[in-house]
Amino acid sequence: MKIALVSPYDYAYPGGVNNHIASLEEHFTRMGHEVKIIAPSSKPKKTQEKGSAIVIGKPVAIHASGSVVRSPVSPMLLFSDRIRKILEQEKFDVVHIHEPLMPALAISVLHHAEGVLIVGTFHASRSNSFGYTIWKPLLKKWMAKLDGKIAVSKAAMEFVNRYFPGDYVIIPNGIDLERFSDKAKPVEQYRDGKLNILFVGRLEKRKGFKYLFGAYERVKREFPQCRLIVVSPLSRLCQKYEKLAAKRNLEDVIFAGYVPFEDLASYYNTADIFCSPATGWESFGMVLMEAMATGKPIVASDIPGYAGLISHGVEGLLVKPRDEKALASAIMSLLRDKSMREKMGEKGKLKANDYSWDVVARKVMEYYQKLLQSRTGVVNKEIACACQGSSHPGAAY
């Protein structure tokens, strides 16, 4: 079967949606399917080094919802004859668009796709959407073209369903359990007896790092033998917090800078506690899953996207968002109790098994099968074999 996976975001930049697409492409290919990724890229030559990529559109940086989105915005993509021709020439069986209502590439592919199974996956979760509200009458037209609708979490489903009611299935993000495990070698320079608190993410407002910084100041007074490690691309905000730490004589705040995806597990395995104080707009919490897969207890904000993934007191502790005192208290309770840290870490590893990419990719395939069968009344034997884990002609097992 031939599948198109469409990303609206700059494929030259790593991120949750693009990592999700890359993992689906890898696992679908292992199943024996032919997969193409359609995406914009600020580095088209590098992106096209992988033969499965078709680059369409030049992304620009857009500041929105406390984050930076890199996506093409030209409305001319909607009228792009190139997109129509690519879809006609490739003759895909399935066109799977991630964030299908995201302008301009995702909507353009949705507009031009005809005569194929069209599936959309919704990743985002916010309190509201100005764009959905304003453009709802027009977006409903394109929404109606989707044969199937996936949300990565209950929070993501509730968000999109508020504007576009319908039948959604929840198929979560996956985790590479081979990469993220407690077997990854820790960063030795930080294994010196101090207890390490780890933060992974961009220092955007919605990630809530300022609350962790304030909480750490409280924690450090009670637990001098602790350290805060920040894995985040170096930026002016990093410099701001470095200066602030120096001004307040706050020691052991380490800004590690950008860490390649393949090395992230080493930082998780260096941590004693993982902390994510996001203030909202998190539909799933991939960093929580990575921490759980490596057996680390979690302290995180009690927001829908996180509460749908971890249970308070089981894999970690959930605290009120934007509350430095509550955050500090939760961190200190885990610093005091090694047994609790270990128990929560083990519970997290068990839960992570349910989110392996092998499991998630097969769930998506099973959903394709269900949709195709409802359209034609015929079971696609190729997909059925893949879903059952058995080989079929051309399978790369």
N, C-alpha and C positions, 0 to 999 in steps of 0.2 A: 504494500500500500504506500502511496505517496502523500506525505504530510507537509504542510507549510506551517511553521511556527512564526508568528508575527509579533515583533516587539515595537512599541512606539518610542522607545528610549535609545539614546546613543549607545550602540553596542561596543564602542571603544571604552566605555566606562563600566566598571563592575557595579552591580546593584542587585537588589532582591529579585526584580522581575527578570533581568537578563540572566542571572545565575539560575533561576528557575527554568528558563527556556533552554539554556545550555545543558542542564541536567536531563531534561526531557529528550532533547535531541540525542544525547549520548545513549540513553537507555532505549529509546525507540530504534536507534540504529543497531544496537546489540540484538534487538528482537528481529531484525531483518528487514525493517522498513526503510524506505528512502525518505530522508528528511531534509528540507531546506529551511533556513532561517532568513526571514525578510526583516530588515531593520535599517534604520538610519545609522550613520557613523561619521564621526569627525576625523577618523583615520581609516578611510575606506580601503586602502591598500593592505593595511595590517589586518583588518576585519576579513577581507576576502582571501587572505592566505589560507583560511580554512575553506575548502571548496564548497561547503554547504551553505555559505552565506551569500545572499543577494542584497546589496546595499542600495537603498532608495532614500533620498532626502538628506539634507544637511541640517543637523541639529543646532539649536541655539540654546543658551542657558536662560531659563525662566525661573525667577524667584517667586515661589508660591507656597502657601501653607507652612511657612517656616523652613522651607527646604529649597533645593535647587533642582529643577527638572530640565534635562537636556533632551529636547525633542524638536523636530521640524514643525514650523508653524505656518508655512506657506499654504494658503487655500488653493493654490494652483495644483497641489497634489491630488485634490479631489477630481480634477479634470485631466489627470495624467494619463496619457495614452500608453505610456510605458508600463504602468501598473496593470492596465487591462491586458496588454500584450503578453506580459510575463505570466499572468494567470492563465491565459489561453494556451500559451506554449507549454507551460509546465504540466498542465492537466492534473492538478492535485485531486486527490480523493477527499482530503480533509484540509480545510483552512482554519487553523486554530489561532485566534487573535487574542493577545493579552492586553487588557485594558482597551476593549474594542471601541469605546466611545471617546478615546483620547485623540484630539486633533494633533497632526493632520494625517499622518501615515496610517494609523489604525483605522480611522473612519474611511479613508480612501480605499483601503483594501476591502473593507466591509462593503463599501458602495459598489465596487467593481466585481466582487465575487459572485458568480452565478453558476448554478448547476452542480454545486459541490456541497458537502456537509460543512456548515459553518458553525464553529464553536467559539465562545468567548469566555475568557477567565478574568474575573474581577479581583484585583489585589488590594485596592485601597479601602480605607475606613477613616471617615472624618465625621465631625459633628454635623456638618452641612456642606452643600456644594452650590456655590453661586452659579457655576456653569451649567449644572444639571437643571437648576431652577429656571434660568433664563432661556436655555436652548431645548428644554424638554419636548415641546411639540415637534421640533425637527429631529431630535435624537430618537424619539419613539419610532420614527420611520425606519431608521437603521437598526434599532434594537429588534424590530420585528423580523429582521433577516436572520437572526441567530437561531439555529436549530437546537442548540444546547447552551446552557449557561452554568458556569462553574464559579464558585466563590472559594477563596482559600481559607476562609474561616467564617464562623458565625457572625463576627463583627463586620466583615466585608459584605456578607450576604445581607445583613440588616441594613447596612448603609445604602447599597444599590437598590434593594427592594423597596426602600422608602420612596424612591423616585420612579422606579420602573418595576412594579409588582409582577411577579411571575414565578415560574418553577426553577429553582436553583438547586444544584447539588454542591455539597461542600467536599472538596478534595484539597487537602492542605499542601503547603510547601513540603518539600522533602529534605532529607539530610544525608550527606555522604558519610555513612558510618565507617567506611574504611579510612577516610581522611580524619574525621572527627571522632577520636576515641581516646581512652586514657593511656594508650600506648605511645602517643606522640611525645617526642623528647621535649622536656621543658627547657625554658631559657635559663641556663645555669647561673648567670650573673645575679638572678633574682631569687635563687634558692639558697638563701643565707640564714635561714631561721626566722626571718620576718614573715608575717602573715600578709599575703598579697590580695588586694581588692582590685578587680579588673573591670574596666569599662571599655567597650568596643563600639565605635560608631562615630559619625561626624558630629562636630560640636555645634549642631544646629539648635535653635531655641527649643524645638519640640522634643529633642532628645533629653532635655532636662539636666545637662551636665552641671549647670550652676548649683543645682540642689545637692548633687553628689559632692561637689567641691565644698560646699558649706557643711554638709554632713561629715565629710572626712575631717574637717577642722575640729569638729566635736569629738570624733572617734579617736583622733591622734592624741588628744589630751589624755584619754583614758587608756589607750593602747599604744604606747610609744613605739612598740616593735611591730608596727604595721606599715604597709606601703600601698599607695594608689598608683596603678599602672594604667595609662590612657593610650589605647590604640586608636589613633585617628589621624587622618592626613594633616600635616602641619599647616597651620593657618595663622591669621592674625589673632584669632581667638585663643589659640594655643599660647602665643606670645603673651597675650593679656593675662591668662591664668598663671603662666610661669612668673611674670612680674608680680602678680598678686600674691602668689605663694612666697616669693622672696620678701615682699613687703611685710607679710604677716609672720615671717620666720616659720613657715609651714614646710616641714621637711618631707622627703621621700614621696614627692609627686613626680612621677616619671612620664614624660610625653614621648612615647616610643615612635610616633610618626606613623606613616602609612606602612602597613604590613601586608605583603602579598597573600592572597587567599590560601595558597599552598602552605604558608607558614603560620596561619592563624591558630591552628590546633596547639602549637607549641606554647602560645601565650595563654590559651585556656588552661593547659596543663600546668602552667606556672602559677595559676591563681588558686587561692583557697576559697574565695567567694567571688561570684560574678554579680555585678550590679548594673541594672538598667532602669534609670529613673525617668523614663519618657513621660511626657505630659499628656499625650494623646496621639491620635492619627496613626496608631500602629495596628494594623489589621491582624498580624500574626506574631511577630517577634522572632525572626530567624536567629538573632543572637542568643535568645533564650534556648532555642533548640540546640544550637552549637554547644552552649555551656552544658546542657543536660547530657548530650551525647558524650562529652568528655568527663562526666561524673562530677560536675561542680554544683554546689548549692547556690541558689539564686535569691537575690533581693531585688524586687522590681515593683514598679508602680501598679496599683490596682486599677487598671484600665481594661476595657472590654477585650482588646486584642491579646493582652497578656493573660487575663483571667481565664480566657478560653483555652489556654495552653498549659498553665501550671495551676496546681491547687495549693492554696495557702496551708502551710504546715506540712506539706507532703514533699514536693520537689524544691520548695523555697518559701519565702515569705513575701506577701504582697502588702504594700503600704500605701497610704493615701498620697496621691500625686502632689507635687510641689510642697511637701512637708519635710523640711530638713531634719527636724527633731525626730519624727517617726522613722525616717530613713536611717539616721544615725543609730537609733535604738535597735532597729532590726539587724543592722550590720554588727553591732556590738554583741547582740545575743548570740549570733553565730560565731563570732570571734571567741567568745567565752566557752563554747561547747563544741569540741572537736567531734564528739559522737554524733551530735545533731547534723553537723556538716557532712559527715560520712554517710549517714542514713539518707539524707536528702539527695546526696550525689548518686547513691545507688538507685533510688526511686527514679531519678531523672534518666539514668541510663536505660532502665527498663522501659520507660515511656518512649524514649527516642527510637526504640526498635520498631514501633508502630509507624514511624514517619520515614523509614528508609526509602531511598529513591526507587528501589526495586518494587516496593509496595505501592508507592504513589504513582509511578509510571503505569503499572498494571491497572490501577483504578481508573486512570484516564483512558487507557485502551478499552477497558470494559464499558466505559461510558460511550466511547465512539461506537462500540458494537451495538449497544442498546439503541442509540440514535439511528444508526444505519438500518437496524432491523425494523424499527418503527416506521422508517420511510419506505423500505422495500419489502418488508416481510421475509427477508432472506438473511440468514446468518452468514456473515463474512468469515469463511473458514480460516483465512490468514490471520485475522485479528483474534479469533477464538483460540487458535493455537498459541499465539503470543500471550494471551491472557491466562492460559492454563500452564504456561511455562514450558510447553513442549516445543520441539523444533518443527520447522516446516521448511520447504524449499527456499534456500537463500538466507536462512536464519544464521546470524553470526554468534552462535553459542560456542 
